Amino acid sequence: MKRQEAYNAWKDKKHQIDISESFADDVMKQIYQYEQKKKMPLFDIERLVEFISVHPLLKTGFIAAGAITGIVRLIVLILIILNRGVING
């Protein structure tokens, strides 16, 4: 029975550990700090979209660039069709 007594003494001692009232708050603070310290990604698409949507000049620039790209693409396509593939060989 010596082993059982030693085990019970250890169990009783383990139950006497004092945990502070703010233990859970301290753990959550450390977790939050750990998350804050993580390295931010070099390129974040969500931040880019948010940045563009906030600035009207950037929105206008992207819309103009898209429109110009579309028009140039149509012009090249029409030229290829009208030249009956001469450009392609």
ChimeraX attribute file (.defattr): number of C-alpha atoms within 10 A of each C-alpha:
attribute: neighborCount
match mode: 1-to-1
recipient: residues
	/A:1	6
	/A:2	7
	/A:3	8
	/A:4	9
	/A:5	10
	/A:6	11
	/A:7	12
	/A:8	12
	/A:9	11
	/A:10	11
	/A:11	11
	/A:12	11
	/A:13	10
	/A:14	10
	/A:15	8
	/A:16	8
	/A:17	8
	/A:18	7
	/A:19	8
	/A:20	8
	/A:21	8
	/A:22	9
	/A:23	10
	/A:24	11
	/A:25	10
	/A:26	12
	/A:27	11
	/A:28	12
	/A:29	12
	/A:30	12
	/A:31	12
	/A:32	11
	/A:33	11
	/A:34	10
	/A:35	10
	/A:36	10
	/A:37	9
	/A:38	8
	/A:39	7
	/A:40	8
	/A:41	7
	/A:42	6
	/A:43	8
	/A:44	9
	/A:45	10
	/A:46	9
	/A:47	10
	/A:48	10
	/A:49	11
	/A:50	10
	/A:51	13
	/A:52	16
	/A:53	12
	/A:54	10
	/A:55	10
	/A:56	11
	/A:57	11
	/A:58	13
	/A:59	15
	/A:60	12
	/A:61	12
	/A:62	13
	/A:63	12
	/A:64	12
	/A:65	12
	/A:66	12
	/A:67	12
	/A:68	12
	/A:69	12
	/A:70	12
	/A:71	12
	/A:72	12
	/A:73	12
	/A:74	12
	/A:75	12
	/A:76	12
	/A:77	11
	/A:78	12
	/A:79	14
	/A:80	14
	/A:81	12
	/A:82	10
	/A:83	10
	/A:84	11
	/A:85	10
	/A:86	10
	/A:87	9
	/A:88	7
	/A:89	5
